[in-house]
Amino acid sequence: MKQTVGQVISTGLDKKMVSWDTRSSKSSHVRHMGAEVKAMSLSGRYISVAIGGSIETYDLRYMEGPACLTNSCFDVRIRSLCSVPYCRGYAAGSVDGTVALDISNPTTSEVTRYAFRCHPKSADGKKHLAAITDVQFNPSIFGAFVTGDNRGNLLAWDAQSKRRLFEFPQYPTGVASLAYNCNGQLLAVASSHTHQEAIETEVVSPQIFVCKVGDP
């Protein structure tokens, strides 16, 4: 939702991106995407959407026009997408556990752009395939972000130094969703089955955990 103009953006299985005016019951614009949108994220007047392995960015003021930016990030499907809240850029997570970053530093005009695998090692010392179910940037710390996957792993990263900051204790089920509070001091973690693997047979109730940043 774009709160400053009362605008809501929705996508669905019909391969459409619809803009709604909250002051009326009718859509203000419908855009045919040509494929199902797997993830989307809003930052300022720009909305980024993930289609297959690519990301398309649109200016909300000109929804009828072409994408102002298109990046092909992966050969596999994108599972999650998060726009940087304080500058132009995004982080995208794929179904094979890869994260792609594209961040423009507003003070230096430098662009941080790379991709990496973020699988933590399991107890047997091996790395296992896990889809990145959510990515979120800390709104107060430049370049700091977290990734969650469908095996319950949650890790914190520094985009500038390209290193892992720390790993949270593994959650009982997959990390379904992540959200920081407005000042970035608290992180909410929704843990539940993500219904991506056949091993999800045990019935576990969904849970929400709230963590203090820097205190996993």
LORO-248889 format. One record per residue: x, y negated, z negated of N, C-alpha, C in turn; residue number from 1. Coordinates in nm, 4 decimals, padded with zeros to 6 digits. Each point is the difference from the previous one (the first is absolute). Layout:
! residues N
(r (X; Y; Z); (X; Y; Z); (X; Y; Z); NUM),
...
//
This chain:
! residues 216
(r (00.0831; 00.1204; 00.0000); (-00.0831; -00.1204; 00.0000); (00.0867; -00.1256; 00.0000); 1),
(r (-00.0336; -00.0950; 00.0858); (00.0662; -00.1301; 00.0044); (-00.0858; -00.0972; -00.0806); 2),
(r (00.0347; -00.0213; -00.1275); (-00.0866; -00.0719; -00.0915); (-00.0146; -00.1476; 00.0356); 3),
(r (00.1043; -00.0607; 00.0572); (-00.0046; -00.1437; 00.0241); (-00.1043; -00.0388; 00.1036); 4),
(r (-00.0376; 00.0914; 00.0878); (-00.0994; -00.0300; 00.1031); (-00.1204; 00.0934; -00.0088); 5),
(r (-00.0079; 00.0811; -00.1057); (-00.1138; 00.0897; -00.0162); (-00.0107; 00.1023; 00.1109); 6),
(r (00.1127; 00.0555; 00.0405); (00.0041; 00.0931; 00.1128); (00.0373; 00.1396; -00.0474); 7),
(r (-00.0725; 00.1006; 00.0463); (00.0277; 00.1394; -00.0320); (00.0316; 00.0733; 00.1294); 8),
(r (00.1064; 00.0822; -00.0012); (00.0394; 00.0782; 00.1163); (-00.0218; 00.1475; -00.0306); 9),
(r (-00.0639; 00.0708; 00.0916); (-00.0232; 00.1433; -00.0186); (00.0384; 00.0762; 00.1264); 10),
(r (00.0408; 00.1250; -00.0190); (00.0266; 00.0906; 00.1112); (-00.0661; 00.1337; -00.0319); 11),
(r (-00.0152; 00.0846; 00.1016); (-00.0653; 00.1291; -00.0213); (00.0331; 00.0997; 00.1077); 12),
(r (-00.0697; 00.1121; -00.0036); (00.0230; 00.1070; 00.0975); (-00.0454; -00.0390; 00.1400); 13),
(r (-00.0736; -00.1107; 00.0114); (-00.0479; -00.0437; 00.1316); (00.1055; -00.0764; 00.0785); 14),
(r (00.1229; -00.0080; -00.0563); (00.1134; -00.0643; 00.0673); (-00.0207; -00.1506; 00.0205); 15),
(r (-00.0718; -00.0615; -00.0921); (-00.0253; -00.1430; 00.0075); (00.0549; -00.0705; -00.1241); 16),
(r (00.0427; -00.1237; 00.0183); (00.0351; -00.0878; -00.1116); (-00.1028; -00.1131; 00.0002); 17),
(r (-00.0732; -00.0114; -00.1105); (-00.1125; -00.0932; -00.0068); (00.0274; -00.1085; -00.1033); 18),
(r (-00.0232; -00.1229; 00.0388); (00.0127; -00.1141; -00.0897); (-00.1399; -00.0421; -00.0441); 19),
(r (-00.0173; -00.0129; -00.1343); (-00.1294; -00.0345; -00.0561); (00.0077; -00.1321; -00.0738); 20),
(r (-00.1039; -00.0803; 00.0136); (-00.0139; -00.1237; -00.0760); (-00.0867; 00.0310; -00.1210); 21),
(r (00.0545; -00.0189; -00.1202); (-00.0733; 00.0364; -00.1210); (-00.1229; -00.0885; -00.0240); 22),
(r (-00.0104; -00.1081; 00.0742); (-00.1152; -00.0891; -00.0161); (-00.1191; 00.0431; 00.0847); 23),
(r (00.0205; 00.1033; 00.0831); (-00.1093; 00.0509; 00.0823); (00.0079; 00.1515; 00.0041); 24),
(r (-00.0997; 00.0626; 00.0573); (-00.0045; 00.1467; 00.0070); (00.0483; 00.0527; 00.1336); 25),
(r (00.0477; -00.0876; 00.0863); (00.0434; 00.0407; 00.1327); (00.1517; -00.0083; 00.0123); 26),
(r (00.0539; 00.0825; 00.0898); (00.1440; -00.0047; 00.0274); (00.0311; -00.1216; 00.0854); 27),
(r (00.1173; -00.0598; -00.0249); (00.0409; -00.1170; 00.0768); (00.0850; 00.0368; 00.1208); 28),
(r (00.0620; 00.1184; -00.0055); (00.0799; 00.0450; 00.1139); (00.0219; 00.1504; -00.0089); 29),
(r (-00.0049; 00.0662; 00.1156); (00.0278; 00.1428; 00.0086); (00.1105; 00.0210; 00.1021); 30),
(r (00.1050; 00.0690; -00.0418); (00.1110; 00.0277; 00.0904); (00.0126; 00.1508; 00.0185); 31),
(r (00.0005; 00.0461; 00.1238); (00.0167; 00.1411; 00.0311); (00.1497; 00.0312; 00.0043); 32),
(r (00.0445; 00.0879; -00.0907); (00.1421; 00.0263; -00.0170); (00.0526; 00.1093; 00.0935); 33),
(r (-00.0885; 00.0835; 00.0523); (00.0436; 00.1064; 00.0904); (00.0442; 00.1260; -00.0716); 34),
(r (00.0185; -00.0066; -00.1310); (00.0388; 00.1159; -00.0811); (-00.0385; -00.0294; -00.1445); 35),
(r (-00.0027; 00.1050; -00.0813); (-00.0386; -00.0169; -00.1397); (00.1098; -00.0728; -00.0777); 36),
(r (-00.0400; -00.0991; -00.0783); (00.0924; -00.0723; -00.0867); (00.0205; 00.0813; -00.1274); 37),
(r (00.1256; 00.0377; -00.0278); (00.0297; 00.0848; -00.1153); (00.0292; -00.0799; -00.1265); 38),
(r (00.0419; -00.1247; 00.0152); (00.0294; -00.0843; -00.1156); (00.0001; -00.1450; 00.0456); 39),
(r (-00.0264; -00.0914; -00.0930); (00.0068; -00.1425; 00.0329); (00.0385; -00.0782; -00.1241); 40),
(r (00.0543; -00.1196; 00.0226); (00.0444; -00.0836; -00.1112); (-00.0063; -00.1454; 00.0425); 41),
(r (-00.0396; -00.0850; -00.0939); (-00.0221; -00.1415; 00.0267); (00.1008; -00.0851; -00.0757); 42),
(r (00.0543; -00.1009; 00.0679); (00.0894; -00.0954; -00.0655); (-00.0171; -00.1359; 00.0674); 43),
(r (-00.0512; -00.0972; -00.0765); (-00.0251; -00.1306; 00.0586); (-00.1033; 00.0078; 00.1102); 44),
(r (00.0313; -00.0578; 00.1146); (-00.0940; 00.0036; 00.1115); (00.0264; 00.1165; 00.0955); 45),
(r (00.0887; 00.0913; -00.0379); (00.0340; 00.1115; 00.0871); (-00.0491; 00.1326; -00.0582); 46),
(r (-00.0466; 00.0870; 00.0867); (-00.0372; 00.1343; -00.0399); (00.0797; 00.0987; 00.0853); 47),
(r (00.0593; 00.0993; -00.0665); (00.0759; 00.1042; 00.0683); (-00.0773; 00.1309; -00.0099); 48),
(r (-00.0052; 00.0739; 00.1093); (-00.0718; 00.1267; 00.0026); (00.0922; 00.1079; 00.0555); 49),
(r (-00.0153; 00.1211; -00.0537); (00.0806; 00.1138; 00.0449); (-00.0845; 00.0890; 00.0892); 50),
(r (00.0508; 00.0244; 00.1198); (-00.0658; 00.0875; 00.0964); (00.1033; 00.1001; 00.0485); 51),
(r (-00.0196; 00.1270; -00.0338); (00.1000; 00.0999; 00.0350); (00.1307; -00.0293; -00.0716); 52),
(r (00.1080; -00.0191; 00.0780); (00.1294; -00.0329; -00.0576); (00.0383; -00.1447; 00.0192); 53),
(r (-00.0961; -00.0856; 00.0381); (00.0284; -00.1400; 00.0286); (-00.0784; -00.0925; -00.0917); 54),
(r (00.0496; -00.1238; -00.0111); (-00.0660; -00.1033; -00.0793); (-00.0288; -00.1188; 00.0904); 55),
(r (-00.1236; -00.0463; -00.0035); (-00.0417; -00.1172; 00.0759); (-00.0408; -00.1092; -00.0985); 56),
(r (00.0445; -00.1222; 00.0247); (-00.0303; -00.1119; -00.0880); (-00.0831; -00.1031; 00.0761); 57),
(r (-00.1075; -00.0457; -00.0637); (-00.0917; -00.0943; 00.0623); (-00.0137; -00.1246; -00.0861); 58),
(r (-00.0226; -00.1121; 00.0664); (-00.0293; -00.1261; -00.0669); (-00.1510; -00.0067; -00.0192); 59),
(r (-00.0453; -00.0122; -00.1250); (-00.1433; 00.0006; -00.0285); (-00.0733; -00.1174; 00.0636); 60),
(r (00.0717; -00.1030; 00.0397); (-00.0648; -00.1139; 00.0643); (-00.0323; 00.0281; 00.1460); 61),
(r (00.0696; 00.0997; 00.0577); (-00.0179; 00.0303; 00.1422); (-00.0199; 00.1503; 00.0184); 62),
(r (-00.1029; 00.0532; -00.0644); (-00.0231; 00.1433; 00.0026); (-00.0320; 00.0528; 00.1387); 63),
(r (-00.0481; -00.0875; 00.0890); (-00.0329; 00.0458; 00.1349); (00.1237; 00.0111; 00.0886); 64),
(r (00.1127; -00.0562; -00.0441); (00.1218; 00.0022; 00.0794); (00.0808; 00.1262; -00.0197); 65),
(r (00.1113; 00.0149; 00.0734); (00.0854; 00.1185; -00.0132); (00.0769; -00.0012; -00.1310); 66),
(r (00.0574; 00.1134; -00.0346); (00.0831; 00.0088; -00.1202); (00.1184; -00.0949; 00.0144); 67),
(r (00.0306; -00.0746; -00.1073); (00.1136; -00.0918; 00.0051); (00.1319; 00.0723; -00.0239); 68),
(r (-00.0085; 00.1260; -00.0462); (00.1208; 00.0781; -00.0222); (-00.0364; 00.1478; 00.0015); 69),
(r (00.0805; 00.0792; 00.0697); (-00.0200; 00.1444; 00.0031); (00.1343; 00.0683; -00.0211); 70),
(r (00.0083; 00.0871; -00.0989); (00.1232; 00.0731; -00.0297); (-00.0281; 00.1493; -00.0019); 71),
(r (00.0826; 00.0760; 00.0689); (-00.0075; 00.1454; -00.0062); (00.0982; 00.0476; -00.1061); 72),
(r (-00.0529; 00.0494; -00.1122); (00.0842; 00.0339; -00.1143); (00.0388; 00.1472; -00.0029); 73),
(r (-00.0919; 00.0883; 00.0350); (00.0194; 00.1423; -00.0217); (-00.0441; 00.0805; 00.1217); 74),
(r (00.0526; 00.1225; 00.0063); (-00.0496; 00.0975; 00.0967); (-00.1158; 00.0795; -00.0588); 75),
(r (-00.0243; -00.0163; -00.1300); (-00.1093; 00.0681; -00.0683); (-00.0989; -00.1048; -00.0514); 76),
(r (-00.1111; 00.0465; -00.0543); (-00.1078; -00.0905; -00.0413); (00.0368; -00.0784; -00.1257); 77),
(r (-00.0379; -00.1264; -00.0007); (00.0151; -00.0846; -00.1177); (-00.1123; 00.0324; -00.0978); 78),
(r (00.0362; 00.0157; -00.1265); (-00.0976; 00.0352; -00.1041); (-00.0373; -00.1196; -00.0873); 79),
(r (00.0920; -00.0947; -00.0190); (-00.0257; -00.1142; -00.0881); (00.0704; -00.1239; 00.0532); 80),
(r (-00.0517; -00.1164; -00.0388); (00.0522; -00.1260; 00.0514); (-00.0223; -00.1092; -00.1027); 81),
(r (00.1022; -00.0835; -00.0214); (-00.0127; -00.1121; -00.0931); (00.0727; -00.1214; 00.0565); 82),
(r (-00.0719; -00.1117; 00.0122); (00.0620; -00.1250; 00.0424); (00.0744; -00.0630; -00.1166); 83),
(r (00.1076; -00.0709; 00.0302); (00.0743; -00.0713; -00.1040); (-00.0847; -00.1200; -00.0436); 84),
(r (-00.0254; -00.0176; -00.1289); (-00.0908; -00.1063; -00.0448); (00.0555; -00.1410; 00.0087); 85),
(r (00.1327; -00.0153; 00.0090); (00.0598; -00.1335; -00.0088); (00.0737; -00.0423; 00.1265); 86),
(r (00.0022; 00.0827; 00.1047); (00.0643; -00.0369; 00.1259); (-00.0507; 00.0937; 00.1091); 87),
(r (00.0461; -00.0196; 00.1228); (-00.0399; 00.0874; 00.1094); (00.0732; 00.1332; -00.0111); 88),
(r (-00.0731; 00.1077; 00.0147); (00.0625; 00.1313; -00.0036); (-00.0911; 00.1054; -00.0582); 89),
(r (00.0493; 00.1235; -00.0010); (-00.0806; 00.1114; -00.0496); (00.0904; 00.1174; -00.0344); 90),
(r (-00.0598; 00.0961; -00.0694); (00.0596; 00.1315; -00.0198); (-00.1050; 00.1023; 00.0399); 91),
(r (00.0421; 00.1020; 00.0732); (-00.0919; 00.1040; 00.0459); (00.0538; 00.1363; -00.0397); 92),
(r (-00.0889; 00.0866; -00.0481); (00.0378; 00.1351; -00.0378); (-00.0630; 00.1014; 00.0929); 93),
(r (00.0742; 00.1042; 00.0340); (-00.0478; 00.0991; 00.0959); (-00.0377; 00.1307; -00.0686); 94),
(r (-00.0578; 00.0904; 00.0785); (-00.0409; 00.1297; -00.0530); (00.1196; 00.0913; -00.0265); 95),
(r (00.1184; -00.0343; 00.0523); (00.1175; 00.0838; -00.0232); (00.0931; -00.0570; -00.1066); 96),
(r (-00.0475; -00.0997; -00.0779); (00.0794; -00.0518; -00.1104); (00.0985; -00.1079; 00.0353); 97),
(r (-00.0145; -00.0622; 00.1171); (00.0884; -00.1086; 00.0408); (-00.0675; -00.1343; -00.0247); 98),
(r (00.0795; -00.0985; -00.0400); (-00.0490; -00.1367; -00.0190); (00.0756; -00.0919; 00.0950); 99),
(r (-00.0729; -00.0850; 00.0719); (00.0596; -00.0987; 00.0897); (-00.0258; -00.1389; -00.0558); 100),
(r (00.1053; -00.0831; -00.0038); (-00.0101; -00.1367; -00.0523); (00.0279; -00.1007; 00.1101); 101),
(r (-00.0750; -00.1097; -00.0033); (00.0243; -00.1127; 00.0906); (-00.0365; -00.1263; -00.0776); 102),
(r (00.1017; -00.0693; -00.0535); (-00.0233; -00.1141; -00.0894); (00.0826; -00.1191; 00.0478); 103),
(r (-00.0654; -00.1165; 00.0137); (00.0682; -00.1239; 00.0372); (00.0197; -00.0850; -00.1245); 104),
(r (00.1257; -00.0352; -00.0285); (00.0297; -00.0848; -00.1149); (-00.0278; -00.1463; 00.0379); 105),
(r (-00.0958; -00.0656; -00.0661); (-00.0374; -00.1362; 00.0402); (00.1070; -00.1046; -00.0279); 106),
(r (00.0960; 00.0287; -00.0867); (00.1021; -00.0984; -00.0349); (00.1248; 00.0130; 00.0874); 107),
(r (00.0304; 00.1187; 00.0469); (00.1216; 00.0212; 00.0786); (-00.0278; 00.0364; 00.1457); 108),
(r (-00.1254; 00.0268; 00.0342); (-00.0400; 00.0425; 00.1349); (00.0563; 00.1371; 00.0367); 109),
(r (00.0590; 00.0690; -00.0967); (00.0491; 00.1343; 00.0266); (-00.1153; 00.0998; -00.0015); 110),
(r (00.0152; 00.1052; 00.0813); (-00.1024; 00.1038; 00.0095); (00.0573; 00.1309; -00.0523); 111),
(r (-00.0696; 00.0587; -00.0951); (00.0369; 00.1317; -00.0518); (-00.0849; 00.1037; 00.0716); 112),
(r (00.0645; 00.0877; 00.0765); (-00.0758; 00.0961; 00.0795); (00.0748; 00.1336; 00.0022); 113),
(r (-00.0576; 00.1006; -00.0629); (00.0589; 00.1340; 00.0026); (-00.1037; 00.1011; -00.0480); 114),
(r (00.0320; 00.1267; 00.0136); (-00.0868; 00.1087; -00.0458); (00.0831; 00.0998; -00.0786); 115),
(r (-00.0644; 00.0660; -00.0964); (00.0716; 00.0975; -00.0815); (-00.0975; 00.1041; -00.0535); 116),
(r (00.0538; 00.1142; -00.0383); (-00.0790; 00.1048; -00.0637); (00.0083; -00.0178; -00.1506); 117),
(r (-00.1129; 00.0124; -00.0663); (00.0023; -00.0280; -00.1441); (-00.0479; 00.1188; -00.0822); 118),
(r (00.0380; 00.1209; 00.0401); (-00.0370; 00.1181; -00.0781); (00.0897; 00.0134; -00.1229); 119),
(r (-00.0575; 00.0070; -00.1181); (00.0825; 00.0365; -00.1156); (00.0267; 00.1496; 00.0006); 120),
(r (00.1062; 00.0424; -00.0632); (00.0298; 00.1421; -00.0089); (-00.0891; 00.0658; -00.1046); 121),
(r (-00.0451; 00.1193; 00.0302); (-00.0838; 00.0731; -00.0941); (00.0875; 00.0743; -00.1000); 122),
(r (-00.0639; 00.0738; -00.0891); (00.0733; 00.0695; -00.1060); (00.0961; 00.1050; 00.0559); 123),
(r (-00.0296; 00.0529; 00.1181); (00.0883; 00.1004; 00.0584); (00.1142; -00.0623; 00.0806); 124),
(r (00.0102; -00.1332; -00.0036); (00.1101; -00.0690; 00.0682); (-00.0226; -00.0230; 00.1475); 125),
(r (-00.1178; 00.0369; 00.0507); (-00.0295; -00.0155; 00.1417); (-00.0936; -00.1190; 00.0207); 126),
(r (-00.0007; -00.0483; 00.1236); (-00.0908; -00.1083; 00.0355); (-00.1159; 00.0584; 00.0812); 127),
(r (-00.1216; -00.0415; -00.0332); (-00.1181; 00.0538; 00.0648); (-00.0753; -00.1104; 00.0735); 128),
(r (-00.0664; 00.0404; 00.1063); (-00.0777; -00.0938; 00.0798); (-00.1182; -00.0520; -00.0811); 129),
(r (-00.0182; -00.1320; -00.0021); (-00.1118; -00.0605; -00.0726); (-00.0423; -00.1265; 00.0726); 130),
(r (-00.1292; -00.0147; 00.0241); (-00.0522; -00.1185; 00.0673); (00.0017; -00.1198; -00.0944); 131),
(r (00.0369; -00.1171; 00.0522); (-00.0009; -00.1225; -00.0788); (-00.1429; -00.0533; -00.0015); 132),
(r (-00.0683; 00.0189; -00.1116); (-00.1418; -00.0332; -00.0083); (-00.0263; -00.1472; -00.0285); 133),
(r (00.0971; -00.0701; -00.0580); (-00.0184; -00.1430; -00.0220); (00.1347; -00.0681; -00.0201); 134),
(r (00.0054; -00.1267; 00.0400); (00.1166; -00.0866; -00.0190); (-00.0519; -00.1337; -00.0508); 135),
(r (00.0670; -00.0562; -00.1019); (-00.0415; -00.1308; -00.0498); (00.1223; -00.0837; -00.0364); 136),
(r (-00.0018; -00.1282; 00.0397); (00.1057; -00.0938; -00.0358); (-00.0333; -00.0692; -00.1319); 137),
(r (00.1031; -00.0209; -00.0816); (-00.0177; -00.0799; -00.1208); (-00.0172; -00.1453; 00.0433); 138),
(r (-00.1086; -00.0668; -00.0416); (-00.0248; -00.1374; 00.0464); (00.0956; -00.1039; -00.0561); 139),
(r (00.0797; 00.0368; -00.1013); (00.0860; -00.0980; -00.0663); (00.1490; 00.0229; 00.0225); 140),
(r (00.0388; 00.1176; 00.0489); (00.1412; 00.0327; 00.0173); (00.0268; 00.0264; 00.1478); 141),
(r (00.0776; -00.0869; 00.0633); (00.0229; 00.0116; 00.1434); (00.0679; 00.1335; 00.0334); 142),
(r (-00.0593; 00.0735; 00.0919); (00.0587; 00.1243; 00.0496); (-00.0263; 00.1223; -00.0850); 143),
(r (-00.0641; -00.0157; -00.1151); (-00.0274; 00.1150; -00.0861); (-00.1329; 00.0633; 00.0401); 144),
(r (-00.0009; 00.1324; 00.0146); (-00.1233; 00.0681; 00.0366); (00.0011; 00.1423; -00.0549); 145),
(r (-00.1175; 00.0609; -00.0020); (-00.0135; 00.1371; -00.0483); (-00.0664; 00.0849; 00.1083); 146),
(r (00.0326; 00.1303; -00.0015); (-00.0621; 00.0946; 00.0914); (-00.0547; 00.1174; -00.0800); 147),
(r (-00.1174; 00.0468; 00.0378); (-00.0586; 00.1190; -00.0600); (-00.0270; 00.1033; 00.1064); 148),
(r (00.0037; 00.1283; -00.0374); (-00.0256; 00.1033; 00.1002); (-00.1044; 00.0995; -00.0484); 149),
(r (-00.0354; 00.0932; 00.0870); (-00.1086; 00.0931; -00.0305); (00.0427; 00.1141; -00.0917); 150),
(r (00.1246; -00.0011; -00.0474); (00.0453; 00.0977; -00.0998); (00.0142; -00.0619; -00.1385); 151),
(r (-00.0444; -00.1236; -00.0160); (00.0030; -00.0636; -00.1311); (00.1271; -00.0749; -00.0324); 152),
(r (00.0869; -00.0205; 00.0983); (00.1244; -00.0733; -00.0230); (-00.0222; -00.1498; 00.0195); 153),
(r (00.0590; -00.0797; -00.0885); (-00.0074; -00.1458; 00.0069); (00.1397; -00.0560; -00.0222); 154),
(r (00.0485; -00.0782; 00.0985); (00.1355; -00.0532; -00.0063); (-00.0006; -00.1500; 00.0252); 155),
(r (00.0933; -00.0705; -00.0655); (00.0173; -00.1437; 00.0187); (00.1268; -00.0249; 00.0808); 156),
(r (-00.0060; -00.0988; 00.0918); (00.1089; -00.0257; 00.0936); (00.0326; -00.1480; 00.0072); 157),
(r (00.1231; -00.0285; 00.0446); (00.0434; -00.1359; 00.0302); (00.0302; -00.0047; 00.1491); 158),
(r (-00.0804; -00.0752; 00.0744); (00.0153; -00.0031; 00.1460); (00.1310; -00.0637; 00.0432); 159),
(r (00.0483; -00.0986; -00.0754); (00.1205; -00.0713; 00.0409); (00.1271; 00.0835; -00.0201); 160),
(r (00.0098; 00.0659; -00.1131); (00.1189; 00.0811; -00.0271); (-00.0118; 00.1413; 00.0566); 161),
(r (-00.1181; 00.0339; 00.0509); (-00.0253; 00.1319; 00.0596); (00.0284; 00.1129; -00.0992); 162),
(r (-00.0465; -00.0172; -00.1221); (00.0239; 00.1047; -00.0989); (-00.1243; 00.0234; -00.0859); 163),
(r (-00.0046; 00.1169; -00.0581); (-00.1083; 00.0340; -00.0913); (00.0292; -00.0596; -00.1362); 164),
(r (-00.0990; -00.0645; -00.0604); (00.0167; -00.0601; -00.1315); (-00.0226; 00.1023; -00.1106); 165),
(r (-00.1111; 00.0720; 00.0070); (-00.0260; 00.1065; -00.0967); (-00.1148; 00.0871; 00.0484); 166),
(r (-00.0157; 00.1144; -00.0644); (-00.1058; 00.0945; 00.0324); (-00.0893; 00.0192; -00.1224); 167),
(r (-00.1296; -00.0142; 00.0196); (-00.0957; 00.0225; -00.1078); (-00.0156; 00.1500; -00.0255); 168),
(r (-00.0448; 00.0381; -00.1196); (-00.0341; 00.1411; -00.0225); (-00.1077; 00.0435; 00.0999); 169),
(r (00.0089; 00.1222; 00.0458); (-00.0935; 00.0475; 00.1014); (-00.1428; 00.0057; -00.0547); 170),
(r (-00.0941; -00.0426; 00.0808); (-00.1401; -00.0007; -00.0403); (-00.0634; 00.1369; 00.0257); 171),
(r (-00.1109; 00.0316; -00.0717); (-00.0555; 00.1350; 00.0073); (-00.0524; 00.0393; 00.1376); 172),
(r (-00.0468; -00.0969; 00.0771); (-00.0439; 00.0251; 00.1373); (00.0591; -00.1089; 00.0882); 173),
(r (-00.0440; -00.0067; 00.1245); (00.0560; -00.0982; 00.0913); (-00.0274; -00.1431; -00.0438); 174),
(r (00.0865; -00.0922; 00.0431); (-00.0226; -00.1431; -00.0224); (-00.0928; -00.0477; 00.1112); 175),
(r (-00.1249; -00.0257; -00.0360); (-00.0998; -00.0366; 00.1005); (00.0029; -00.1481; 00.0344); 176),
(r (00.0312; -00.0843; -00.0999); (-00.0020; -00.1441; 00.0231); (00.0840; -00.0707; -00.1050); 177),
(r (00.0539; -00.1175; 00.0381); (00.0825; -00.0816; -00.0887); (-00.0460; -00.1446; 00.0067); 178),
(r (00.0162; -00.0730; -00.1115); (-00.0355; -00.1420; -00.0004); (00.0734; -00.0718; -00.1128); 179),
(r (00.0642; -00.1127; 00.0341); (00.0602; -00.0879; -00.1004); (-00.1035; -00.1022; -00.0464); 180),
(r (00.0180; -00.0506; -00.1233); (-00.0802; -00.1140; -00.0412); (00.0602; -00.1259; 00.0624); 181),
(r (-00.0610; -00.1174; -00.0246); (00.0367; -00.1207; 00.0729); (00.1428; -00.0452; -00.0237); 182),
(r (00.0575; 00.0264; -00.1178); (00.1371; -00.0442; -00.0266); (00.1031; 00.1121; 00.0131); 183),
(r (-00.0437; 00.1181; 00.0406); (00.0926; 00.1092; 00.0243); (00.0556; 00.0666; -00.1234); 184),
(r (-00.0581; -00.0256; -00.1167); (00.0506; 00.0584; -00.1236); (-00.0634; 00.1346; -00.0325); 185),
(r (-00.1149; 00.0287; 00.0605); (-00.0692; 00.1264; -00.0228); (-00.0253; 00.0689; 00.1333); 186),
(r (00.0098; 00.1321; -00.0007); (-00.0247; 00.0804; 00.1194); (-00.1036; 00.1065; -00.0333); 187),
(r (-00.1114; -00.0013; 00.0729); (-00.1043; 00.1005; -00.0176); (00.0226; 00.1130; 00.0996); 188),
(r (-00.0085; 00.1235; -00.0491); (00.0239; 00.1183; 00.0828); (-00.1233; 00.0890; -00.0057); 189),
(r (-00.0619; 00.0246; 00.1140); (-00.1125; 00.0929; 00.0080); (00.0545; 00.1363; 00.0409); 190),
(r (-00.0214; 00.1002; -00.0849); (00.0506; 00.1348; 00.0253); (-00.1175; 00.0943; 00.0251); 191),
(r (-00.0005; 00.0628; 00.1161); (-00.1051; 00.0958; 00.0338); (00.0467; 00.0819; 00.1193); 192),
(r (-00.0727; 00.1062; 00.0307); (00.0297; 00.0766; 00.1199); (-00.0221; -00.0879; 00.1222); 193),
(r (00.0934; 00.0067; 00.0948); (-00.0133; -00.0768; 00.1237); (-00.0526; 00.0851; 00.1141); 194),
(r (-00.0246; 00.1288; -00.0276); (-00.0616; 00.0925; 00.0961); (00.0792; 00.0079; 00.1311); 195),
(r (00.1322; 00.0115; -00.0172); (00.0865; 00.0118; 00.1161); (00.0705; 00.1351; 00.0063); 196),
(r (-00.0071; 00.0770; -00.1087); (00.0712; 00.1267; -00.0038); (-00.0902; 00.1113; -00.0519); 197),
(r (00.0274; 00.1203; 00.0469); (-00.0783; 00.1155; -00.0425); (00.0278; 00.0379; -00.1446); 198),
(r (00.1121; -00.0506; -00.0573); (00.0367; 00.0366; -00.1362); (-00.0865; -00.0718; -00.1035); 199),
(r (-00.0821; -00.0968; 00.0428); (-00.0828; -00.0758; -00.0924); (-00.1250; 00.0805; -00.0358); 200),
(r (00.0187; 00.1077; -00.0732); (-00.1098; 00.0891; -00.0360); (-00.0469; -00.0211; -00.1427); 201),
(r (00.0881; -00.0455; -00.0868); (-00.0361; -00.0209; -00.1403); (-00.0877; -00.1243; -00.0145); 202),
(r (-00.1065; 00.0124; -00.0762); (-00.0903; -00.1124; -00.0219); (00.0579; -00.0910; -00.1095); 203),
(r (00.0386; -00.1196; 00.0389); (00.0549; -00.0988; -00.0936); (-00.0776; -00.1294; 00.0183); 204),
(r (-00.0511; -00.0550; -00.1078); (-00.0774; -00.1239; 00.0079); (00.0899; -00.1167; 00.0396); 205),
(r (-00.0506; -00.0911; 00.0826); (00.0771; -00.1196; 00.0342); (00.0317; -00.0820; -00.1257); 206),
(r (00.1178; -00.0610; -00.0011); (00.0417; -00.0806; -00.1148); (00.0623; -00.1299; 00.0479); 207),
(r (-00.0057; -00.1021; -00.0842); (00.0648; -00.1274; 00.0285); (00.0974; -00.0311; -00.1128); 208),
(r (00.1251; -00.0272; 00.0370); (00.1051; -00.0339; -00.0957); (00.0418; -00.1450; 00.0229); 209),
(r (00.0318; -00.0701; -00.1068); (00.0496; -00.1370; 00.0101); (00.1389; -00.0045; -00.0628); 210),
(r (00.0986; -00.0406; 00.0794); (00.1401; -00.0019; -00.0446); (00.0499; -00.1442; -00.0075); 211),
(r (00.0859; -00.0269; -00.0982); (00.0717; -00.1266; -00.0045); (00.1199; 00.0093; 00.0932); 212),
(r (00.0180; -00.0999; 00.0828); (00.1105; 00.0003; 00.0956); (00.1324; 00.0003; -00.0752); 213),
(r (00.0893; 00.0900; 00.0397); (00.1277; 00.0150; -00.0670); (-00.0046; 00.0962; -00.1159); 214),
(r (-00.1199; 00.0576; -00.0245); (-00.0144; 00.0946; -00.1109); (-00.0795; 00.1205; 00.0483); 215),
(r (00.0578; 00.0846; 00.0898); (-00.0730; 00.1111; 00.0592); (-00.0424; 00.1015; -00.1053); 216),
//
